[in-house]
Amino acid sequence: MMIFKKKLVTSFAILAVLLPFCPGLNAQSKPKKPKYNVLFIISDDLRPELGACGVSGIKTPNIDKIATRGTRFDRAYAQYPVCNPSRSSFLTGRYPTETKVLNNNDYFRRIDPTSVTLPQFFKNNGYVTLRAGKIFHGGIDDQVSWTEGGEPTDPNITERGNPNFRPTRQANSDPAQAQAAGVNIADSGSDRIVVLEGDGESHGDYRSASRAIDYINRYKNSPFFLAVGLVKPHSAPTAPRKFFDLYDVNNIPLPIDFGTTPNALPGAPPISISPRNADLFIGRESTPELSREMKRAYWASTSFMDAQVGRVIM
């Protein structure tokens, strides 16, 4: 089992859990070296804020449990500070300068049709490969990599810039994110915090975990590579009320260098960071009170994601 922590603008946490698969043996057969099922879990925009990473106060019991039995990599960095290039990179094992994917619209296989992805490698070697949730960038899945769960690429995204293409709709650069939220992000409030009803059954991450559980039950007698892509805690911070209730906003810590607007680190060029707040506080100053509310929501969203990991591995 492995936990990777990745840093930079685009970050993911990856959990690879090896589960033994032992095909039936009779008395006359020779023991075979067992194959391992692989459960590959990605969480989008997860900072190294987990109990397993020494952060006190946050509640992530399921990932923490995996970490106690696995290997944690403290210096695993994002390959590129944009989502699609980074995902294309680690899923093909090639640098973004090699895949030539440097934005959120390019499909790596159109650039190099000979690419072999991680799930495709398992598929070529006798594994059932299964996808639930966001693995490749939203709208740019790699259908050939999957036995089940793959989707065709969305030409409204991948054909941007082609003067001969006539889009059928306005494309979202990451439709998986909007679908997972289950809400209209523009209508989710000025602070971009979303509170779900119940246990979050309407949310895409809950549904992805449910699909993964179904896959495990249906393919438990076959060697499988199962990839589960959870969108949260990617903005907007989203969780059912009970996960917000885990945290007292007055006890949420702020960084020692907290500021109301972004500033480049000492010695770094100003261009290294946007001069305006973005994503969570678009174009407006934050305050300590608003920032504690937002961080509480991020922690709640992380705990909600952790609960989905727990549902899959229990």
N, C-alpha and C positions, 0 to 999 in steps of 0.2 A: 504494500500500500504506500502511496506517495501523496504528499501535500506539497504543492508548489505555491510560493507567494510571488506574485508579479507586481511590479511597480511601474510607474509612469502614468501618462494620461489615461491610456486604456489599460485596464487591469483585469485579470481573471484569476480565479483560484481553480486548480485542477486537482481532482481526486481520482486516482486510478486504484481500484480495489480488485485484487486478484482473488477469484473464487474458484475452488477446485471443481473440475468436472471429471468424473470417472465413469466411462462407459462400462456397461455390464460385462462381467467376466465369468466364464464358466470354469469348472475345475481343471480342464485340460489346457486352458489358454495361459500363455505366459503373461506375467504382469507387465503392463505397459506404463510408460512414463505418463502421468496424468497431464492432460491439457488444463489450462486455467481459463475460466471465463474472465472477462475483463469488464468491469463497470467503470466507465469514464464519465466523471461529473464535472461540469464547468459552471461557474457562477460569474455573472457579468458585473464588472466594476466592483468587485469585492476587494477592499483594502486588506492589508494584514491586520485587521481588527477582529480577532478571534480570541477566545480563551486560550486556544492552543498556541497563540503567538504572544502570550503574556499580557494581554489587555484585560485589566480588571474591570468588572462591572458588566461587560457584554455577555449575553447568554447564548452560547452556541454549543450545546452539549453533544450533539451528534457528530459534528465535524471534530470536536475536541476528542471524542472517543476514538474516532478513526486515527487521529494523530498520535494517540498513545501507542498504537500498534504499528505505526508506519514510519516513514522517513520524511522529515520536513526540510525543504530546501529554502534557505533564507536569502539566497542571492540568485533568484531566477527572475529575470527581467523581461518585460514586454519587448517583443521584437521591433515594434513600431508603434508610435503613439496614436494610431488610428485603428479602429476595430477590424475591418475587413483584411487589411494587410497583415495584421498580427495573427488573426485566425488562419488565414491562408498559409502563413509561414509555419506555425507549429503543427498544422494538420498535414503539411507536405514535407516537413523537415528541411525546408529550404529558406534561406534568408529572403526578405522582401526584395532585395536587389537582384535576387535570382528569379523569383516568381514574377517580378515586374508588376506586382499588385501594390499600388501605392495610394489607393483611394477606396472609397466605399462603394464604388460602382463596377469595378472590374471583376470578371470571373476568371480565376486563374487558369482554368482548363481551356478557355478560348485563346489564351496567350500561349500556353504550352499543353497541347492535348495529351502528351505522354506522361504527365504528372501522375504519381501514385500517392493516394492519401493514406493516412493511418488506418481508417476503417476499411478502405479498399484493400490494403495489404492483408488484413485479417480475412476479408472476404475471399481473396485469392488463395488463401491457405486453409480453406475448409470451415471457416467460422460463419455463423449467421451474424450479420451486422445490422444493428437496430438503432434507430434514431428517435429520440423524444425531446422536443424543444429546440432551442437555438444552439447549434453546433458551429456550422459555418455562419457567415454573416447573414442577417435577416434578408430574405428574398433572393439569396444567392447560394442556395443549397447545392450539393453535388450528388445528384440522384444516383449516379452509377456506383457510389460508394456504399450504398445501403441495400440490404436484402428487403427491409421493410422500414417504412417511415420517411423515405426520401421524397423530395419535392422538386419539380422543375425550377430552373432559375426564372426570375421575373424579368422579362425583356424591358419592362418599363424602367427598371433600374440599370440593367447591364447594357442597354442600347442607348443610354444617354450620350449625347454628343454625335450620334450617327444621324446625319442630315436626311437620310432616306427612311428613317424609322418614324412611324406615326404612333405615338403613345395612345393606349386605350384608356388611360386614367392618369391622374397625377400620382407619381410614385413617392412613397416614403422611403428615405434612405435606409431605414431600419424598421420595416413593417412588423417584424417579430416583436419588437419592443412595444409598439402601440397595441398589438393584439394581446400580448401578455398582460398588459395593464388592465384590459377589460373596460377601460373608460376612455373618454375623450380627454387627453392630457390638457388641452387648452381650457377645458372646463373644470379642472381639478383643483382650482383655488389659487390664489395669488402666491401662496408659499409652496405650491406643487407638492402637496402631501396628500396621499390617497388612503382612506380608511375603508377596508373591505368588510363586507358582511360575513357573519358566520366564521367558518374556518378558512375562508378564502377559496371556496370551491369554484367560484366563477373565474378565478385568475388562471392565466396560462401556465404558471409554474406549478400550481396544484394539479392541473390537468396533465402536465408533462410527467409529474411524479406518478400519477395514476396510470398513465400509459406505460411507464417503465415497469411498474408492478405487474401489469398485465403481460408485458413481454417476458418478464422473468418466469411467471407462472406457465406461459405457453411454450417457452423454449428452454425450460430447465433441464431437459434431457438432451440438449444439443450444445456443443461449445458455442458460446456467443460473445460478441463484442457489443456492449450496450452503451451508447452515449446519451447522457441526459444533460441537456442545456437549460440552466435556470437563468432567467433574465435578471432577477433581483439579486443584489440591491441597486441595480442601475436605476437612475432617476426615471420617473418620480418615485421617492420613497413610498413604498406601498406595503400594507400589512393589515390583517384583521385587528380590531381593537384590543384583543387580549395581548397582542405582542407589544403594543404601545404601553399597556398597563404594566409591563415588566419593568419599566423604567420611570424613575422620578426625574422629571425634567430639571429640577433644581440641583440634582446630583450629577448631571451630565458634564464631564470635564471639557474645557476648551483648551486648545494648544497654547503653550506659553508665548508663542509669537502671534497670537490671534490678531487679525486686522479686519477692518470692515470692507476693504477692497483688496484685490490681489497685488502683490509686489514680488518682483524678481528677487531671488536669493542674492546675498552679497557676492559680488564678483561675477554674476551672471548678466548677460546682456538684457536690456529691457524687453527685447522682442521674444525672449524665452517664455514669457507668460502674458496672457491677455491683460490689457490694462482695465478691462471691465469685468465685473462679475458675470458669470455665465452659468447655464444649466439650472442651478437651484435658485440663484438670486440674479436673474437676468437683468443686467443694466441698472441695478440699484444697490445701494449700500446695505450691508447686513448690520446687525447689532448683536451684542452678546446674547440677548434674550431670544431673538429669532434664530441665531445659530445653534443654541442649545435645543430649541424645538426641532430644527432640521437634523441635528445629529441624533437626537432621540428617535426621529422618524427613520433615519438611516439604520440605526441599531435595531429598531423594530423590524425593518425590512430584511435585515440580515438574519434575525432570529426566525422570521417567517421562511426565508430560504433554507435555513438550517433544519427547520421542521420538515421540509420536503425531502431533504437528504435523509432524515430519520425515517420517513415513511418508506423510502426505497430500500434502505439497508436493514431495516428491522427484521 
